[in-house]
Amino acid sequence: MTDLYFLTLTGINIFVLVFMCVLVRLNTTLNPEQAKGFLATFILIGIICILELITVLVDGTAVWLRPVNIMANYLGFGLTPAVPLLMIYTLKSSERDIRILKIAVVVEIIYMLILLVSLAFGGLVFRVDSSNHYFRERGFHIYMIMYYAGIVLLLYNMLETARVFQNRGRELIYSLSAFIAIGTLVQILIPEIHITWLCVTLIAVLFYLYCNEMWNQLDGLTGLLSQKSYINKTINYCSEDMLIVMDLDDFKYINDTYGHLEGDKCLRVIAKCLKTAYSEYGNCYRIGGDEFCVLLKDKEREISCKDKFYRILEKQRTRNSLLPEVSYGSALISGEESILDAKARADQNMYGDKKAHKMKKALSGNPVFVKQR
């Protein structure tokens, strides 16, 4: 009866995983690295589910199946910590993320080697006796440490990604992590129910949905929140925040003279400066080709964030002389006006700043503030 129950559970699991693999293949919004990461995650979960099914079916049966029981348990215990690492692979967004992932992979390889060598001495995490019966060993906690360490690393990576991409769904991340941790703990306390991989599959599906929702909010070039996100955010907007708009001076000149690739580099650098200066206190958007805006929640922070932005921008300009000047305008969103009225006032202030830049250029005798090659 137990075998039938677990066989049914595994069948449902495999069906969901195959469905998710097809869904990933059909998803045209994922880049190749993201698609590869999700596919590898779902496939690995499916393999481990089948390995666990094998251990349940062969445990306590004919002695000649003992090697199958040992190998299935070894691969199951060995590969399990790799699942959160594959999820991290789909999220990696910086050199630091890649370095952390490489270290984690090395630790995983060392763990699998130790697990393999221990089999010659009866087993560290588990053992299968001469009559083909499985038992947990005193080193079972090592497996649990590896597994929970992977979950903690995934949690950290998701929170960092959420911070970088200005996503505010942190409570959801905590909930996902708590769910998988509790599900695994229940499995440890009551081994007969076999719900761990059903929980992991559910988490992987929710993780896929979460990442897609997060990435769909972003502008593909700059990583800022997109114009669509801005429009959706500001429909019936009633918060008394500070609206800041920025526009690049002579950006068309850069595109026409040095090419759109150089223009794109400038946009990415300016977006990075914007996030560094403002994202802790508000949301940063790219709302047009060379137009950006910030919904700043703390109006008292406007001057300090503005100074920080221009300070970082000047530092970047020493590395890239093509970076254009940025015209700036702001307006306080009043509860008695629409966001469009506040945007119009901020735009008016920004155009005044742009006009001042042009007068400064004219007085200096330079047609543009970019280096001529």
C-alpha positions, -999 to 999 in steps of 0.1 A, spaced: 0 0 0 29 23 9 45 16 -25 13 24 -43 9 57 -24 45 67 -32 42 56 -68 11 78 -72 28 107 -55 59 103 -78 38 100 -109 20 133 -101 54 149 -94 69 138 -127 39 150 -146 42 185 -131 79 186 -138 75 175 -174 48 201 -178 71 228 -164 99 217 -188 75 222 -217 64 255 -203 101 267 -201 107 256 -237 77 276 -248 86 307 -228 102 332 -253 108 359 -226 136 339 -209 172 343 -221 191 311 -228 209 310 -195 176 314 -175 159 287 -196 188 264 -191 188 269 -154 151 262 -150 152 231 -173 182 217 -153 164 224 -120 132 206 -131 151 177 -147 173 172 -116 142 172 -93 126 146 -115 158 124 -114 160 126 -76 122 117 -74 128 86 -95 158 77 -74 138 79 -42 111 58 -58 137 32 -66 149 31 -30 114 26 -17 106 -2 -42 139 -21 -37 144 -17 0 141 -49 19 137 -70 -13 161 -94 -30 197 -91 -18 210 -89 -54 192 -55 -56 214 -42 -27 238 -23 -51 208 -6 -68 196 4 -33 230 18 -23 236 37 -56 201 52 -57 204 64 -21 239 77 -28 228 97 -58 197 110 -40 216 122 -9 244 135 -30 225 154 -56 198 169 -34 219 200 -23 225 208 -59 189 217 -65 191 251 -48 224 257 -66 207 253 -99 180 278 -88 208 302 -79 222 297 -114 191 311 -129 193 342 -107 230 351 -110 233 388 -119 268 398 -109 304 386 -107 300 381 -69 270 358 -75 291 337 -99 320 335 -74 297 324 -46 281 298 -69 315 284 -79 325 280 -43 292 263 -35 297 239 -65 332 230 -52 317 223 -17 290 201 -33 316 181 -53 337 175 -21 305 164 -3 297 139 -30 332 125 -29 332 121 9 298 104 6 312 80 -20 343 72 -1 323 66 31 304 38 14 335 16 16 334 20 54 297 12 58 283 47 50 284 82 66 249 95 60 232 61 54 239 24 51 222 -6 34 229 -37 54 237 -72 40 200 -81 38 192 -49 17 176 -28 44 182 10 45 192 28 77 201 63 86 236 67 100 250 90 127 263 114 99 228 121 86 231 156 100 258 163 74 233 158 47 208 181 65 235 208 69 243 207 32 206 208 22 197 236 45 229 255 36 217 254 0 183 268 10 199 296 30 222 304 1 192 305 -22 173 327 2 203 352 4 206 352 -34 169 358 -39 169 387 -15 200 402 -31 183 398 -65 151 414 -53 171 443 -39 190 448 -72 159 446 -93 138 467 -69 113 440 -63 94 444 -30 81 408 -26 105 399 2 77 384 24 70 359 -4 106 349 -5 106 342 32 74 323 29 88 301 1 119 293 21 100 286 53 76 262 34 104 241 19 123 240 53 92 229 72 83 204 45 117 188 48 116 188 86 83 169 85 98 144 61 127 139 86 104 134 115 79 112 97 99 94 69 69 73 58 50 103 43 75 111 15 64 147 9 99 163 6 101 163 -32 65 172 -36 73 203 -16 105 209 -36 86 206 -69 59 231 -56 87 255 -45 104 252 -79 72 260 -97 65 290 -74 101 301 -79 97 300 -117 65 321 -114 82 345 -90 112 350 -113 91 355 -144 69 381 -126 101 399 -114 118 399 -148 86 410 -166 87 442 -145 121 452 -158 135 471 -187 156 446 -207 185 470 -214 190 488 -181 176 465 -155 155 494 -141 117 490 -138 100 494 -171 77 520 -185 48 494 -183 57 490 -145 56 528 -141 22 531 -158 7 502 -138 22 517 -106 9 552 -112 -27 543 -121 -48 558 -94 -16 568 -76 -24 586 -43 8 585 -23 24 618 -15 59 609 -28 84 629 -47 84 624 -85 119 629 -101 124 629 -139 157 628 -157 166 632 -194 199 628 -211 213 659 -230 225 654 -266 218 617 -265 208 616 -301 243 630 -310 259 601 -292 238 575 -310 243 592 -344 280 598 -340 293 568 -321 265 543 -327 237 528 -307 260 503 -289 278 532 -273 245 548 -266 233 516 -249 264 515 -228 257 551 -216 221 541 -207 233 511 -186 259 531 -167 234 559 -159 208 534 -148 234 518 -125 242 552 -110 205 559 -106 199 526 -87 229 531 -65 217 565 -55 179 561 -52 168 525 -50 171 523 -12 145 550 -9 123 546 -40 117 529 -73 137 537 -104 122 535 -139 132 539 -175 101 555 -190 114 564 -225 144 560 -247 167 583 -227 142 594 -200 142 581 -164 122 587 -134 121 579 -96 92 576 -73 110 587 -41 91 577 -9 110 600 14 111 636 1 136 646 27 161 624 9 158 642 -25 189 665 -21 212 638 -6 202 613 -33 206 638 -61 241 648 -49 250 611 -46 238 604 -81 257 633 -97 288 624 -77 287 588 -89 280 599 -124 311 622 -124 332 593 -112 319 572 -140 326 600 -165 363 597 -158 361 561 -172 337 569 -200 340 603 -215 309 598 -237 285 599 -207 261 629 -214 249 655 -189 216 646 -172 189 672 -168 169 669 -136 134 679 -125 112 671 -95 77 677 -81 59 666 -50 29 645 -57 -1 660 -40 -31 640 -29 -53 666 -47 -37 661 -82 -32 633 -106 2 618 -113 1 634 -147 -1 669 -132 29 661 -110 47 647 -141 40 679 -161 55 700 -133 85 678 -129 90 679 -167 88 717 -167 115 719 -140 136 694 -160 134 714 -192 145 745 -172 176 725 -161 182 714 -197 180 750 -209 206 760 -182 229 732 -195 226 745 -231 234 781 -220 264 768 -201 276 749 -233 271 780 -254 291 802 -230 319 776 -229 320 774 -266 316 736 -267 287 723 -288 284 691 -268 298 677 -235 313 646 -251 348 637 -263 354 640 -300 373 610 -314 
